[in-house]
Amino acid sequence: MKLTSLKEHVSQKLKRAGLLTSILVTAGFIQQSKAQVNSLSGIYFNNRYQVNPAMAGIDQGLTLNLGLRQQWNSIAGSPRTQTLTGEYGFNEKTGVGINAYNDKTGMFTKTKVMATYGYHLPVNADGTKLSFGLSLGFMDQHLDASGLNGTTGDAAVAQYNDQKPYFDTEFGMAYLSKNLTLQAALTNMKTLFNKDENTTGGDESSFYASASYKFQLSNFLDGSGLEPLVAMRGIRGGDNIIDAGANLTVAGNAANVMAIYHSTKSATFGLGVNYKSLLTISGMYTTETSALRSFASGNFELNLKVNLFGK
């Protein structure tokens, strides 16, 4: 039974158990189906490896990123996402990474872990690179039957939880010069080429592409940089999403301010501080999409980035 059919089945059970519970869990289902639409905000500037395997180990040394996203309300079962990425650049040409996240919405939990190899080909002596990356890993999905007020031994629930973790791959490319960054990545490639009953169905990320250019503003705010960006996210089962915005760094990259507008009629705003290129803390708020704004608030995201052993 596919995820959509299971949701309808569980919703019917909950309606017989109580109207309030049904409303809350149905709202959770809608939020979960839109989880891929509201991508993590760090992918644009702070943690590009999170969406593109080609960025793994782009800088020499060890880079760790820890992220937490929470819907901005106190409703039980509201979406909560935890992420962890670690990447290590051995030298100018090779790097590896681990990209993991756990997403929980109501009774549904999704866990994904990917291992990445990145190859960075120098193009010239100015540091321009053409990068490639391949990620291999698994996805696991689970429904917590203890949250049901109906028949917890229902066969549909058992069938959903009997699904085994499935293998998945992602591939990315990137062109990086001193100012220009071009990216393209294929995500969730198993569902791209082979749709089956183990996949999540509904709205799911299929590709990511972006272009950005960094302007150096050496005479403004103690040496600043402004990086406009345009991106497109492919959504399987829905319309592709266009993102457009910019990131402003000030005082030699000691702090940054970012803003992104999404074609879903939502927007992301963020602030960050950087301590000696070793530690970066950033917070971002994304307003809810227009389709969900009437009954759900936006999402707040907190990111911690640590750089070790770099040159």
Secondary structure, 3 states (H helix, E strand, C coil): CCHHHHHHHHHHHHHHHCHHHHHHHHHHHHHHHCCCCCCCHHHCCCCHHHCCHHHCCCCCEEEEEEEEEEECCCCCCCCEEEEEEEEEECCCCEEEEEEEEEEEECCEEEEEEEEEEEEEEECCCCCCEEEEEEEEEEEEEEECHHHCCCCCCCHHHHHHHCCCCEEEEEEEEEEECCCEEEEEEECCHHHHHCCCCCCCCCCEEEEEEEEEECEEECCCCCCEEEEEEEEEEEEECCCCEEEEEEEEEECCCCEEEEEEEECCCEEEEEEEEEECCCEEEEEEEECCCCCCCCCCCCEEEEEEEEEECCC
